[in-house]
Amino acid sequence: MAVLEDAIGVAKKNKISTIVVASTSGDTALKLFELVKDGKVRMIVATHDEGRSPQERRFSEDIRIRLLANNITVYTHNPRKIHLRKIIGKILDRLGFSSWHKHLKRVREKYGTGIKVCHIIVQMLMEGGILREGKVVAIAGKKNGANSAAIFVVSQKNKWPILEEIIASP
C-alpha cells in the first residue's frame, strides 16, 4: 500500500494527472482506486486476460464492473500484438539490431522486474492508443501486489516510453 501512496504523492507533487497500474486479479487496481477516487487523477488499469475464456480470466469481473462504472479505463492488450512483437524482436536480435526485448532485459537487470513491468504496461498503453503524450506514473510488481513505481515520459516521437524517475523499487 505504501508504493501506491508514494506514487500518488509523487504524481500530485509533479502535477502528473495519469496513473497506470498493472493488475492481474484486480486487487491492486481496487486498492489504488480507493486511494484516488476522490481526487483529480486519471487512473488506467492494464491487465492481461485478453483472449482467455471467461472461466480462465484472472481479473475479477466484479472489480472490472466497479472500475468501469466509475469511469476507470481497464485495458487489456491484444495478445496477437504481443506475439508479433516477440517474433519481430527475435528477428531483429538475429540481425544485430537493438530490440525492445534487449531493452527490457537491461531494465530488469538494472532496476528489477517491477520497473520492467512498468515499462511494459506503459508501452502497451502507447501501442493501444490510450497514452499519447505527457508524463505518467506507472505502478507494478513482480508476482502479486505493487512494489515498484516510476515516472515515464510518453511521446509519439519515441517508440518506447522514457524512464524519467524511479519512485519505488525493491
Helices and strands as residue ranges (DSSP letters): H 2-13, E 18-22, H 27-36, E 42-47, H 61-69, E 73-76, H 79-95, H 100-111, H 113-127, E 134-140, E 148-154, E 162-168
